[in-house]
Amino acid sequence: MWPARLTKLLRIDYPILASPMAGASTPALAAAVSNAGGLGALGTARHSVDEFNQAVDDVRRHSNRSFNVNFFCHREPKPDPTRERRLRELLDPYYDELGISQPDAITAAAPFGPAMLAAVVAAHPAVVSFHFGLPSAGAIAKLKEAGIIVIGSATTVAEAEALEKGGVDAIVAQGVEAGGHRGTFLGSPTENGRIGTMALVPQVVDAVRVPVIAAGGIADGRGVAAALALGAVGAQIGTAFIPTPESGAHAIVKASVMAARDDATRVTNAFTGRPARAIGNRFLAEMAALEAGLPDFPLPLALTQPLGAAAIQRGSTDFSTMYAGQAAALARGLPAAELFARLIEETEAVWAGLSRAGRRARPQARKPARRRARKSAKKPRVKARSRRTPRRR
Ligand SMILES: Cc1cc2nc3c(=O)[nH]c(=O)nc-3n(C[C@H](O)[C@H](O)[C@H](O)COP(=O)(O)O)c2cc1C
C-alpha cells in the first residue's frame, strides 16, 4: 500500500517525514524518526555554520540513516527605523510588566547563503529542504551535483510549479492547517497561500511531475492515509512530534500542545513579521489588530523573543511563541519511535479498512453503473476536461 516513489528517492522505509522545526527539532528527534524508518529533520534555519555542523554530527552519532536539514530563503530584511520604533513602543508596556529591558540593536539570522551552502555540501546530508522559496539556481546546482536531494515547500499551485522549474526533487504542499510559518513566497504572505491541505494537495499533484508530500494537520494514521488518497506520496508531520520527549520545545509549550483543542491556534504575524500558525495567547490576542506595518521578517523576533523567554521563566505562556497546527489536539506525547510505529500501524489499518469497504461495496455498485451506462448510451459523449495522465506513485 505504501507508495515507493519517495521511499526510493530518500532511501527511507516509510514515506513519513518529521517536519523541520526550528527550536523543536533536536538531533535526538531527527535520529529517532530516521532510525524508525522515516525521514528525521533538523530545524537548522537559524543556526550558525558551527551550530549546523554540531547538529549534523550529533544526529550521526545516533543514526546512519537519511535525514533532512532545513533553511529559510527569505529576502534579506531592510532595516526601517520608523517601523522598529513603532514596534518598540507597542512592546514597551510588556517589557515593563516583565521587568526587563529591550535589546539595543536588533539583528536577524541571515537567509541561506554561500557559507552555509559550503557547509551543507561538505556535511552531505541526504536531504536539504527550503522554506520561503529557493536559493539561487547556482546553489541548487551545487547541492544536486553533490547528490543531495532538494525539497521545497509550496502553499499554492503556482509556487509548486515555480519550485519544480527551480529544480527541486520533491515538493511539500503545506496546507493552512500547518503549524509554524507559512512557506508562502509568491505574492503577499499575508494574503496568499491560505489553502487547506485537502484542497491543495490534489491540485499540486495534478500540476507537477515531482513527488508531492502533504503537510498540515496530519497527526495520525487517518491523516497519513488521507494524504496518500489525495495523491501525495508521503506526509510531513510537525505538531504531533512537539510533545515527544526528544523534541526541544519547552515543557510548558509541550503541555500547551497537549492541552490544545481544535480551535486553539491562529495565524499571526506578531512574532516575526511573517504569518505563522501558533497557539493563541495573551500576546497574540492583544497584537491582533496591530500586526500590520511590522519590521521585515525576521527582525521583530529580536524584540518578541526576549518577552517569551522571560515570561516562560516565570511559568507563563502569555508571551511565548507556541507554533502548532490545527491538529494539535491529536498529539499524543509518546516517544518519537513509538509515535512513528503507531502512525505506520494506524495508516495500514485505515488503508485495509478502506480496501475491505471497497471490496464489499463493489458488487452492489456494479448494477446501477450498468443501468446508467445503458441509459446514457444514446447521449452524445461530452469530452472530459483534458488532464495530464496520472503519474506512477
Ligand atoms: C514548532 C514548529 C516549527 C516549525 N519550523 C519550521 C522550520 O524551521 N522550517 C520549515 O520549513 N518549516 C517549519 N515548520 C512548518 C513545518 O515544516 C510543516 O509545514 C508543519 O509542521 C506541518 O503541519 P503540522 O504542524 O500540522 O504537522 C514548523 C512547524 C512547527 C509546528
The ligand as an ORCA input file, in Angstrom:
! r2SCAN-3c Opt
* xyz 0 1
  C       7.084     24.328     16.011
  C       7.169     24.378     14.522
  C       8.309     24.911     13.946
  C       8.441     24.901     12.542
  N       9.600     25.355     11.997
  C       9.821     25.174     10.673
  C      11.106     25.435     10.124
  O      12.055     25.823     10.820
  N      11.275     25.222      8.787
  C      10.261     24.758      7.981
  O      10.469     24.563      6.795
  N       9.032     24.519      8.492
  C       8.789     24.699      9.808
  N       7.561     24.402     10.326
  C       6.464     24.006      9.422
  C       6.584     22.540      9.035
  O       7.572     22.386      8.038
  C       5.288     21.906      8.481
  O       4.770     22.674      7.436
  C       4.227     21.719      9.538
  O       4.779     21.196     10.725
  C       3.162     20.750      9.068
  O       1.989     20.899      9.783
  P       1.675     20.229     11.216
  O       2.483     21.010     12.185
  O       0.211     20.428     11.350
  O       2.091     18.794     11.167
  C       7.394     24.410     11.723
  C       6.249     23.900     12.334
  C       6.127     23.866     13.697
  C       4.887     23.276     14.313
*
